[in-house]
Amino acid sequence: MWINSGTEQQTTTLAIILLDLNEDGTLNEEEFSDPDLNELPEDMTEEKFKLQRLDEFRVADEDHNGKIERRELLRYIDPRNIHHAEKEAVNLLATADSNQDGVLVLKEILAKKEIFISSKMVDAAQSFHDEF
């Protein structure tokens, strides 16, 4: 069982403090995905950011009650949560699959080896993130 470290506890508390506009101690879809409340990556439009965050919200909202509670947020940011590996695998496939056939062959992997070497799936230190 994963024991929450102080960093994850602090990250969760800070996210709720910063994003919880209605002060109910949980995050709803709007609070979680609002580009004005979150740091927008430079290479992303507000619409794309919102759509991505809504997808993440659906993953984090384990009981599907429309709210992310503290315990759900803690599990969501756990670097060992399977959704991180799935997301990284999708990104690697999209980046390296040069013929877009949905399958990676050795030639495609070697052509993008820097991406794979720097991947969170290879470099464990990158699995610890600060997205909040």
Secondary structure, DSSP 8 states (H G I E B T S, - for coil): -----HHHHHHHHHHHHHH-TT-SSSEEHHHHH-TTTS---TT--HHHHHHHHHHHHHHH-TT-SSEE-HHHHHHHH-TTSHHHHHHHHHHHHHHH-TT-SS---HHHHHHTHHHHHTSTTT-GGGGS----
